[in-house]
Amino acid sequence: MTSRKKLVIFTGSGVSAESGINTFRDHGGLWEGYDVMEVASPIGWHNDPRRVLDFYNQRRAQLLNVQPNSAHIDLVSLEEHYQTIVITQNVDDLHERAGSSHVIHLHGELCKVRSTIHPEIIYEWKKDLKLGDTCEKGYQLRPHVVWFGEEVPELSRAIQETQQADLMVIIGTSLQVYPAASLVEFAPDDCKIFYIDPKPFISYALSKRNKPVIIQNTATKGVNELLKILI
Ligand code: OAD
């Protein structure tokens, strides 16, 4: 029996757009309404933690009211044919809820919180997080997300996976945020690259790849096209 090829699926907020979750940099995206340094950075947390908590509480509440779309769901069917791993920049849990078995969250997870002093203390969290909510050692909890200027703890695992990829599918990301956007550089030279996005951004790293297949479409339609190619 031949071993199955390794497929790395790298997603951004665009894969969840059709579930009703805002992207960041599109017209009407989240970063038009919020100052990223105020709500998603250590200095923002230091200056006004209540504002930061409000921002993530709104995101979490919204997440609990949306569902995976057909792109999340169709991607799961690739697991029957490929050794599949999803590496997502998204803090939502829509890949897991759709049924993906292996998901790496580069930028953290909305439905988890962690201790500000003991980062290894992490809890599942579905309700609002408030000032005064503490870990078992008595320290304030914060969202378990990666803020601008913070390390990306899952990056090395994501790089290792990408280095073994036979195929890489990039979906719904503007490839603007590093180090996540540099992942494609770690794919082997002979790794076939697909990129699904209604407004694809051919980054420098992507432009150096041998003929990436650009599927200029929304995630739901684009993944549908992709399945016809890959299965
Ligand atoms: P962006 O808002 O930068 O990019 C969203 C991408 O999704 C764009 O390329 C859009 O063209 C595409 N898009 C929009 N609608 C789509 C649809 N229906 N189907 C498919 N694609 C669609 O969001 P990201 O690239 O995800 O980080 O942003 C990366 C990181 O920046 C986020 O993880 C977040 C943000 O700041 C942190 O907060 C640390």
Residues whose N, C-alpha, C, O or C-beta is under 5 A from the ligand:
A	BS01	OAD	G12 S13 G14 V15 A17 E18 T23 F24 R25 D26 G29 Q89 N90 H107 V146 G172 T173 S174 L175 V177 I196 D197 P198 K199 N217 T218 A219
